[in-house]
Amino acid sequence: MRTFIEHKKENPGDDLCSALIDACRREEEDESFILSMLILLFYAGHDNMMNFLGNAILALDKHQAEQATLREQPARVYECVDELLRYDSPVQFFLLFAKGPFPWVPKPLPPAAKS
Ligand code: HEM
């Protein structure tokens, strides 16, 4: 990742990583901040997407009628993605902690509550 950052610094392009590196330079953030942001971005972007695509292909393969409907009506792809995310979610466990009182949910959470 450090090699990649150096490469992007020397060869900036019209891409998200170059924009992030440039923003960090302007904000005078140190190298470890850029590194942790890029690792978060790569991990979050790659892992969830990879698992979603695997689950989605498997689900469509198991449900041939739904797959045929999608092929006949490709405009329904957005609805289909929502349903695939619900049907077999790639993120089934995500631990969040309330940093302070969190009253914006039906059952308000006290500080440090886990969800
Ligand atoms: C099907 C694909 C994806 C799913 C299911 C997914 C799911 C999630 C979930 C559940 C979270 C946690 C949200 C929360 O804090 O409550 C998250 C965070 C995040 N995702 Fe995704 N994601 C996907 C694709 C991507 C892609 C393609 C990128 C970037 C290229 C990305 C970047 C991020 C980042 C950077 C965070 C952390 C945000 C923050 O804490 O400020 N995700 N994602």
Backbone and ligand atoms as CSV (ligand in chain L), in Angstrom:
chain,resi,resn,atom,element,x,y,z
A,1,MET,N,N,0.835,-1.210,0.000
A,1,MET,CA,C,0.000,0.000,0.000
A,1,MET,C,C,0.870,1.262,0.000
A,2,ARG,N,N,1.995,1.204,0.752
A,2,ARG,CA,C,2.910,2.374,0.759
A,2,ARG,C,C,3.468,2.624,-0.641
A,3,THR,N,N,3.817,1.550,-1.346
A,3,THR,CA,C,4.331,1.670,-2.718
A,3,THR,C,C,3.261,2.301,-3.606
A,4,PHE,N,N,2.016,1.846,-3.395
A,4,PHE,CA,C,0.895,2.372,-4.181
A,4,PHE,C,C,0.724,3.877,-3.926
A,5,ILE,N,N,0.822,4.282,-2.637
A,5,ILE,CA,C,0.666,5.705,-2.299
A,5,ILE,C,C,1.766,6.529,-2.985
A,6,GLU,N,N,2.998,6.026,-2.908
A,6,GLU,CA,C,4.113,6.739,-3.559
A,6,GLU,C,C,3.859,6.866,-5.054
A,7,HIS,N,N,3.390,5.773,-5.654
A,7,HIS,CA,C,3.105,5.785,-7.097
A,7,HIS,C,C,2.038,6.830,-7.421
A,8,LYS,N,N,0.985,6.878,-6.606
A,8,LYS,CA,C,-0.113,7.821,-6.852
A,8,LYS,C,C,0.323,9.273,-6.622
A,9,LYS,N,N,1.251,9.457,-5.660
A,9,LYS,CA,C,1.748,10.821,-5.415
A,9,LYS,C,C,2.499,11.320,-6.645
A,10,GLU,N,N,3.278,10.397,-7.251
A,10,GLU,CA,C,4.079,10.784,-8.420
A,10,GLU,C,C,3.262,10.816,-9.701
A,11,ASN,N,N,2.202,9.999,-9.734
A,11,ASN,CA,C,1.367,9.923,-10.948
A,11,ASN,C,C,-0.109,10.105,-10.586
A,12,PRO,N,N,-0.500,11.300,-10.097
A,12,PRO,CA,C,-1.903,11.471,-9.717
A,12,PRO,C,C,-2.814,11.377,-10.942
A,13,GLY,N,N,-3.995,10.854,-10.725
A,13,GLY,CA,C,-4.948,10.719,-11.832
A,13,GLY,C,C,-6.311,11.224,-11.401
A,14,ASP,N,N,-7.292,10.992,-12.275
A,14,ASP,CA,C,-8.658,11.419,-11.995
A,14,ASP,C,C,-9.365,10.264,-11.277
A,15,ASP,N,N,-8.898,9.967,-10.068
A,15,ASP,CA,C,-9.458,8.824,-9.346
A,15,ASP,C,C,-9.573,9.159,-7.858
A,16,LEU,N,N,-10.356,8.327,-7.169
A,16,LEU,CA,C,-10.667,8.561,-5.760
A,16,LEU,C,C,-9.412,8.565,-4.884
A,17,CYS,N,N,-8.485,7.619,-5.134
A,17,CYS,CA,C,-7.284,7.527,-4.295
A,17,CYS,C,C,-6.416,8.777,-4.459
A,18,SER,N,N,-6.274,9.264,-5.688
A,18,SER,CA,C,-5.491,10.487,-5.914
A,18,SER,C,C,-6.148,11.661,-5.191
A,19,ALA,N,N,-7.487,11.752,-5.269
A,19,ALA,CA,C,-8.207,12.850,-4.609
A,19,ALA,C,C,-8.008,12.784,-3.096
A,20,LEU,N,N,-8.034,11.576,-2.547
A,20,LEU,CA,C,-7.859,11.395,-1.106
A,20,LEU,C,C,-6.436,11.782,-0.683
A,21,ILE,N,N,-5.462,11.331,-1.451
A,21,ILE,CA,C,-4.068,11.659,-1.148
A,21,ILE,C,C,-3.865,13.174,-1.216
A,22,ASP,N,N,-4.472,13.817,-2.222
A,22,ASP,CA,C,-4.341,15.269,-2.373
A,22,ASP,C,C,-5.012,16.003,-1.202
A,23,ALA,N,N,-6.202,15.528,-0.802
A,23,ALA,CA,C,-6.916,16.159,0.324
A,23,ALA,C,C,-6.088,16.031,1.603
A,24,CYS,N,N,-5.472,14.871,1.824
A,24,CYS,CA,C,-4.650,14.661,3.020
A,24,CYS,C,C,-3.428,15.573,2.997
A,25,ARG,N,N,-2.858,15.774,1.814
A,25,ARG,CA,C,-1.696,16.663,1.690
A,25,ARG,C,C,-2.109,18.100,2.042
A,26,ARG,N,N,-3.274,18.528,1.516
A,26,ARG,CA,C,-3.734,19.894,1.797
A,26,ARG,C,C,-4.077,20.081,3.268
A,27,GLU,N,N,-4.609,19.055,3.902
A,27,GLU,CA,C,-4.968,19.128,5.326
A,27,GLU,C,C,-3.769,18.845,6.234
A,28,GLU,N,N,-2.619,18.583,5.614
A,28,GLU,CA,C,-1.384,18.265,6.337
A,28,GLU,C,C,-1.533,17.062,7.261
A,29,GLU,N,N,-2.304,16.073,6.778
A,29,GLU,CA,C,-2.422,14.814,7.521
A,29,GLU,C,C,-1.165,13.984,7.278
A,30,ASP,N,N,-0.769,13.193,8.266
A,30,ASP,CA,C,0.453,12.406,8.048
A,30,ASP,C,C,0.162,11.115,7.270
A,31,GLU,N,N,1.244,10.467,6.879
A,31,GLU,CA,C,1.162,9.276,6.021
A,31,GLU,C,C,0.274,8.170,6.622
A,32,SER,N,N,0.310,8.022,7.969
A,32,SER,CA,C,-0.461,6.929,8.567
A,32,SER,C,C,-1.971,7.152,8.388
A,33,PHE,N,N,-2.391,8.425,8.323
A,33,PHE,CA,C,-3.816,8.709,8.116
A,33,PHE,C,C,-4.232,8.281,6.705
A,34,ILE,N,N,-3.426,8.655,5.717
A,34,ILE,CA,C,-3.719,8.259,4.326
A,34,ILE,C,C,-3.758,6.728,4.236
A,35,LEU,N,N,-2.758,6.106,4.867
A,35,LEU,CA,C,-2.647,4.648,4.828
A,35,LEU,C,C,-3.903,3.996,5.423
A,36,SER,N,N,-4.342,4.470,6.592
A,36,SER,CA,C,-5.498,3.833,7.227
A,36,SER,C,C,-6.771,4.094,6.426
A,37,MET,N,N,-6.899,5.292,5.833
A,37,MET,CA,C,-8.087,5.585,5.012
A,37,MET,C,C,-8.140,4.685,3.780
A,38,LEU,N,N,-6.972,4.500,3.132
A,38,LEU,CA,C,-6.954,3.669,1.919
A,38,LEU,C,C,-7.200,2.202,2.254
A,39,ILE,N,N,-6.661,1.751,3.382
A,39,ILE,CA,C,-6.899,0.353,3.782
A,39,ILE,C,C,-8.396,0.155,4.075
A,40,LEU,N,N,-9.000,1.118,4.783
A,40,LEU,CA,C,-10.445,1.050,5.050
A,40,LEU,C,C,-11.223,0.993,3.741
A,41,LEU,N,N,-10.860,1.876,2.819
A,41,LEU,CA,C,-11.566,1.965,1.544
A,41,LEU,C,C,-11.432,0.673,0.739
A,42,PHE,N,N,-10.211,0.146,0.662
A,42,PHE,CA,C,-9.995,-1.085,-0.111
A,42,PHE,C,C,-10.718,-2.255,0.549
A,43,TYR,N,N,-10.591,-2.373,1.865
A,43,TYR,CA,C,-11.206,-3.495,2.554
A,43,TYR,C,C,-12.729,-3.411,2.449
A,44,ALA,N,N,-13.269,-2.225,2.799
A,44,ALA,CA,C,-14.726,-2.049,2.779
A,44,ALA,C,C,-15.259,-2.230,1.365
A,45,GLY,N,N,-14.576,-1.657,0.410
A,45,GLY,CA,C,-15.062,-1.721,-0.969
A,45,GLY,C,C,-14.919,-3.099,-1.568
A,46,HIS,N,N,-13.848,-3.792,-1.269
A,46,HIS,CA,C,-13.584,-5.079,-1.910
A,46,HIS,C,C,-14.358,-6.219,-1.273
A,47,ASP,N,N,-14.249,-6.356,0.045
A,47,ASP,CA,C,-14.816,-7.528,0.720
A,47,ASP,C,C,-16.335,-7.611,0.607
A,48,ASN,N,N,-17.005,-6.510,0.912
A,48,ASN,CA,C,-18.469,-6.531,0.876
A,48,ASN,C,C,-18.979,-6.745,-0.540
A,49,MET,N,N,-18.323,-6.093,-1.481
A,49,MET,CA,C,-18.737,-6.204,-2.890
A,49,MET,C,C,-18.526,-7.643,-3.381
A,50,MET,N,N,-17.351,-8.217,-3.043
A,50,MET,CA,C,-17.032,-9.588,-3.467
A,50,MET,C,C,-18.068,-10.574,-2.896
A,51,ASN,N,N,-18.357,-10.429,-1.583
A,51,ASN,CA,C,-19.322,-11.345,-0.968
A,51,ASN,C,C,-20.725,-11.141,-1.535
A,52,PHE,N,N,-21.073,-9.875,-1.813
A,52,PHE,CA,C,-22.391,-9.614,-2.393
A,52,PHE,C,C,-22.513,-10.287,-3.759
A,53,LEU,N,N,-21.495,-10.105,-4.614
A,53,LEU,CA,C,-21.567,-10.682,-5.963
A,53,LEU,C,C,-21.668,-12.208,-5.907
A,54,GLY,N,N,-20.885,-12.832,-4.999
A,54,GLY,CA,C,-20.950,-14.291,-4.856
A,54,GLY,C,C,-22.345,-14.739,-4.438
A,55,ASN,N,N,-22.880,-14.097,-3.404
A,55,ASN,CA,C,-24.223,-14.458,-2.917
A,55,ASN,C,C,-25.276,-14.222,-3.998
A,56,ALA,N,N,-25.125,-13.108,-4.720
A,56,ALA,CA,C,-26.128,-12.735,-5.726
A,56,ALA,C,C,-26.138,-13.743,-6.874
A,57,ILE,N,N,-24.952,-14.137,-7.337
A,57,ILE,CA,C,-24.880,-15.093,-8.455
A,57,ILE,C,C,-25.467,-16.436,-8.030
A,58,LEU,N,N,-25.124,-16.859,-6.802
A,58,LEU,CA,C,-25.660,-18.127,-6.287
A,58,LEU,C,C,-27.188,-18.077,-6.184
A,59,ALA,N,N,-27.712,-16.976,-5.647
A,59,ALA,CA,C,-29.165,-16.855,-5.471
A,59,ALA,C,C,-29.868,-16.866,-6.830
A,60,LEU,N,N,-29.313,-16.151,-7.799
A,60,LEU,CA,C,-29.957,-16.120,-9.123
A,60,LEU,C,C,-29.852,-17.477,-9.817
A,61,ASP,N,N,-28.769,-18.194,-9.549
A,61,ASP,CA,C,-28.618,-19.527,-10.139
A,61,ASP,C,C,-29.630,-20.498,-9.530
A,62,LYS,N,N,-29.895,-20.339,-8.224
A,62,LYS,CA,C,-30.844,-21.240,-7.554
A,62,LYS,C,C,-32.289,-20.892,-7.910
A,63,HIS,N,N,-32.520,-19.637,-8.297
A,63,HIS,CA,C,-33.889,-19.179,-8.574
A,63,HIS,C,C,-33.992,-18.801,-10.047
A,64,GLN,N,N,-34.129,-19.837,-10.882
A,64,GLN,CA,C,-34.104,-19.641,-12.333
A,64,GLN,C,C,-35.273,-18.771,-12.822
A,65,ALA,N,N,-36.450,-18.902,-12.184
A,65,ALA,CA,C,-37.608,-18.116,-12.640
A,65,ALA,C,C,-37.334,-16.625,-12.443
A,66,GLU,N,N,-36.763,-16.275,-11.270
A,66,GLU,CA,C,-36.451,-14.866,-10.983
A,66,GLU,C,C,-35.361,-14.363,-11.935
A,67,GLN,N,N,-34.392,-15.256,-12.228
A,67,GLN,CA,C,-33.326,-14.871,-13.154
A,67,GLN,C,C,-33.915,-14.589,-14.545
A,68,ALA,N,N,-34.862,-15.446,-14.965
A,68,ALA,CA,C,-35.487,-15.252,-16.282
A,68,ALA,C,C,-36.257,-13.929,-16.306
A,69,THR,N,N,-36.959,-13.617,-15.188
A,69,THR,CA,C,-37.708,-12.354,-15.125
A,69,THR,C,C,-36.754,-11.177,-15.277
A,70,LEU,N,N,-35.606,-11.248,-14.602
A,70,LEU,CA,C,-34.630,-10.159,-14.668
A,70,LEU,C,C,-34.074,-10.013,-16.088
A,71,ARG,N,N,-33.830,-11.143,-16.747
A,71,ARG,CA,C,-33.324,-11.086,-18.133
A,71,ARG,C,C,-34.354,-10.454,-19.068
A,72,GLU,N,N,-35.651,-10.759,-18.794
A,72,GLU,CA,C,-36.714,-10.188,-19.639
A,72,GLU,C,C,-36.943,-8.715,-19.325
A,73,GLN,N,N,-36.716,-8.338,-18.046
A,73,GLN,CA,C,-36.994,-6.951,-17.623
A,73,GLN,C,C,-35.762,-6.366,-16.921
A,74,PRO,N,N,-34.676,-6.084,-17.694
A,74,PRO,CA,C,-33.433,-5.627,-17.065
A,74,PRO,C,C,-33.565,-4.312,-16.296
A,75,ALA,N,N,-34.601,-3.531,-16.598
A,75,ALA,CA,C,-34.786,-2.262,-15.872
A,75,ALA,C,C,-35.087,-2.514,-14.391
A,76,ARG,N,N,-35.446,-3.761,-14.048
A,76,ARG,CA,C,-35.764,-4.067,-12.643
A,76,ARG,C,C,-34.517,-4.423,-11.841
A,77,VAL,N,N,-33.338,-4.156,-12.418
A,77,VAL,CA,C,-32.087,-4.559,-11.751
A,77,VAL,C,C,-31.905,-3.871,-10.388
A,78,TYR,N,N,-32.357,-2.608,-10.265
A,78,TYR,CA,C,-32.159,-1.889,-8.979
A,78,TYR,C,C,-32.978,-2.550,-7.874
A,79,GLU,N,N,-34.238,-2.867,-8.225
A,79,GLU,CA,C,-35.130,-3.576,-7.299
A,79,GLU,C,C,-34.502,-4.937,-6.940
A,80,CYS,N,N,-33.916,-5.564,-7.955
A,80,CYS,CA,C,-33.305,-6.889,-7.769
A,80,CYS,C,C,-32.104,-6.803,-6.806
A,81,VAL,N,N,-31.272,-5.777,-6.974
A,81,VAL,CA,C,-30.107,-5.625,-6.089
A,81,VAL,C,C,-30.581,-5.440,-4.650
A,82,ASP,N,N,-31.611,-4.607,-4.449
A,82,ASP,CA,C,-32.146,-4.412,-3.087
A,82,ASP,C,C,-32.595,-5.745,-2.498
A,83,GLU,N,N,-33.311,-6.527,-3.309
A,83,GLU,CA,C,-33.823,-7.807,-2.823
A,83,GLU,C,C,-32.683,-8.794,-2.549
A,84,LEU,N,N,-31.669,-8.798,-3.426
A,84,LEU,CA,C,-30.535,-9.703,-3.212
A,84,LEU,C,C,-29.780,-9.329,-1.935
A,85,LEU,N,N,-29.639,-8.028,-1.671
A,85,LEU,CA,C,-28.967,-7.592,-0.437
A,85,LEU,C,C,-29.766,-8.032,0.789
A,86,ARG,N,N,-31.113,-7.997,0.662
A,86,ARG,CA,C,-31.958,-8.413,1.788
A,86,ARG,C,C,-31.964,-9.940,1.941
A,87,TYR,N,N,-32.095,-10.632,0.819
A,87,TYR,CA,C,-32.280,-12.090,0.821
A,87,TYR,C,C,-31.077,-12.825,1.410
A,88,ASP,N,N,-29.876,-12.446,1.013
A,88,ASP,CA,C,-28.674,-13.114,1.533
A,88,ASP,C,C,-27.595,-12.039,1.710
A,89,SER,N,N,-27.697,-11.333,2.824
A,89,SER,CA,C,-26.845,-10.162,3.028
A,89,SER,C,C,-25.364,-10.521,3.152
A,90,PRO,N,N,-24.490,-9.762,2.475
A,90,PRO,CA,C,-23.056,-10.014,2.624
A,90,PRO,C,C,-22.519,-9.504,3.954
A,91,VAL,N,N,-23.283,-8.646,4.640
A,91,VAL,CA,C,-22.840,-8.123,5.944
A,91,VAL,C,C,-23.886,-8.551,6.970
A,92,GLN,N,N,-23.656,-9.718,7.583
A,92,GLN,CA,C,-24.671,-10.250,8.499
A,92,GLN,C,C,-24.387,-9.880,9.939
A,93,PHE,N,N,-23.203,-9.359,10.190
A,93,PHE,CA,C,-22.863,-9.003,11.569
A,93,PHE,C,C,-22.005,-7.746,11.528
A,94,PHE,N,N,-22.474,-6.706,12.184
A,94,PHE,CA,C,-21.713,-5.458,12.201
A,94,PHE,C,C,-21.921,-4.819,13.566
A,95,LEU,N,N,-20.859,-4.780,14.353
A,95,LEU,CA,C,-20.982,-4.292,15.726
A,95,LEU,C,C,-20.756,-2.782,15.776
A,96,LEU,N,N,-21.743,-2.063,16.297
A,96,LEU,CA,C,-21.618,-0.611,16.441
A,96,LEU,C,C,-21.757,-0.252,17.923
A,97,PHE,N,N,-21.022,0.790,18.355
A,97,PHE,CA,C,-21.108,1.265,19.738
A,97,PHE,C,C,-21.627,2.698,19.723
A,98,ALA,N,N,-22.560,3.006,20.631
A,98,ALA,CA,C,-23.046,4.386,20.738
A,98,ALA,C,C,-21.996,5.203,21.505
A,99,LYS,N,N,-21.481,6.275,20.859
A,99,LYS,CA,C,-20.475,7.102,21.550
A,99,LYS,C,C,-21.128,7.969,22.625
A,100,GLY,N,N,-22.396,8.258,22.435
A,100,GLY,CA,C,-23.148,9.058,23.405
A,100,GLY,C,C,-24.596,8.587,23.348
A,101,PRO,N,N,-25.518,9.315,23.977
A,101,PRO,CA,C,-26.919,8.920,23.900
A,101,PRO,C,C,-27.368,8.907,22.435
A,102,PHE,N,N,-28.135,7.931,22.042
A,102,PHE,CA,C,-28.545,7.784,20.650
A,102,PHE,C,C,-30.070,7.689,20.611
A,103,PRO,N,N,-30.750,8.846,20.538
A,103,PRO,CA,C,-32.212,8.827,20.694
A,103,PRO,C,C,-33.007,8.666,19.398
A,104,TRP,N,N,-32.307,8.518,18.217
A,104,TRP,CA,C,-33.017,8.563,16.933
A,104,TRP,C,C,-33.556,7.224,16.483
A,105,VAL,N,N,-33.725,6.288,17.394
A,105,VAL,CA,C,-34.265,4.972,17.046
A,105,VAL,C,C,-35.468,4.704,17.939
A,106,PRO,N,N,-36.365,3.767,17.541
A,106,PRO,CA,C,-37.576,3.549,18.350
A,106,PRO,C,C,-37.263,3.280,19.821
A,107,LYS,N,N,-36.176,2.500,20.089
A,107,LYS,CA,C,-35.825,2.241,21.495
A,107,LYS,C,C,-34.465,2.918,21.740
A,108,PRO,N,N,-34.463,4.165,22.311
A,108,PRO,CA,C,-33.206,4.919,22.443
A,108,PRO,C,C,-32.118,4.125,23.165
A,109,LEU,N,N,-30.878,4.306,22.692
A,109,LEU,CA,C,-29.742,3.570,23.264
A,109,LEU,C,C,-28.993,4.453,24.255
A,110,PRO,N,N,-28.563,3.913,25.391
A,110,PRO,CA,C,-27.725,4.692,26.316
A,110,PRO,C,C,-26.295,4.742,25.785
A,111,PRO,N,N,-25.436,5.655,26.320
A,111,PRO,CA,C,-24.041,5.693,25.888
A,111,PRO,C,C,-23.379,4.331,26.054
A,112,ALA,N,N,-22.490,3.989,25.124
A,112,ALA,CA,C,-21.702,2.747,25.123
A,112,ALA,C,C,-22.516,1.502,24.815
A,113,ALA,N,N,-23.807,1.679,24.482
A,113,ALA,CA,C,-24.611,0.496,24.129
A,113,ALA,C,C,-24.077,-0.114,22.843
A,114,LYS,N,N,-24.190,-1.435,22.744
A,114,LYS,CA,C,-23.804,-2.125,21.514
A,114,LYS,C,C,-25.046,-2.363,20.679
A,115,SER,N,N,-24.900,-2.329,19.379
A,115,SER,CA,C,-26.039,-2.640,18.516
A,115,SER,C,C,-25.606,-3.613,17.427
L,1,HEM,C1,C,-22.607,-4.650,-1.860
L,1,HEM,C2,C,-21.645,-3.834,-1.537
L,1,HEM,C3,C,-21.475,-3.193,-0.181
L,1,HEM,C4,C,-22.097,-3.444,1.008
L,1,HEM,C5,C,-23.160,-4.487,1.310
L,1,HEM,C6,C,-21.555,-2.514,1.969
L,1,HEM,C7,C,-21.936,-2.453,3.306
L,1,HEM,C8,C,-21.425,-1.590,4.228
L,1,HEM,C9,C,-21.822,-1.496,5.611
L,1,HEM,C10,C,-22.922,-2.334,6.273
L,1,HEM,C11,C,-21.091,-0.542,6.200
L,1,HEM,C12,C,-21.181,-0.066,7.653
L,1,HEM,C13,C,-22.134,1.089,7.747
L,1,HEM,C14,C,-22.321,1.535,9.174
L,1,HEM,O1,O,-21.398,2.092,9.781
L,1,HEM,O2,O,-23.412,1.329,9.711
L,1,HEM,C15,C,-20.188,-0.017,5.198
L,1,HEM,C16,C,-19.263,0.963,5.424
L,1,HEM,C17,C,-18.358,1.415,4.483
L,1,HEM,N1,N,-18.338,1.069,3.164
L,1,HEM,FE1,FE,-19.520,-0.244,2.242
L,1,HEM,N2,N,-20.628,-1.715,1.361
L,1,HEM,C18,C,-20.532,-2.101,0.052
L,1,HEM,C19,C,-19.716,-1.570,-0.930
L,1,HEM,C20,C,-18.758,-0.600,-0.706
L,1,HEM,C21,C,-17.871,-0.054,-1.717
L,1,HEM,C22,C,-17.883,-0.471,-3.203
L,1,HEM,C23,C,-17.074,0.859,-1.082
L,1,HEM,C24,C,-15.969,1.722,-1.609
L,1,HEM,C25,C,-15.481,1.693,-2.837
L,1,HEM,C26,C,-17.463,0.880,0.307
L,1,HEM,C27,C,-16.873,1.660,1.272
L,1,HEM,C28,C,-17.279,1.725,2.583
L,1,HEM,C29,C,-16.613,2.558,3.584
L,1,HEM,C30,C,-15.378,3.457,3.339
L,1,HEM,C31,C,-17.294,2.347,4.772
L,1,HEM,C32,C,-17.013,2.993,6.131
L,1,HEM,C33,C,-17.781,4.274,6.257
L,1,HEM,C34,C,-17.521,4.960,7.596
L,1,HEM,O3,O,-17.479,4.290,8.618
L,1,HEM,O4,O,-17.396,6.176,7.577
L,1,HEM,N3,N,-18.499,-0.003,0.501
L,1,HEM,N4,N,-20.415,-0.667,4.005
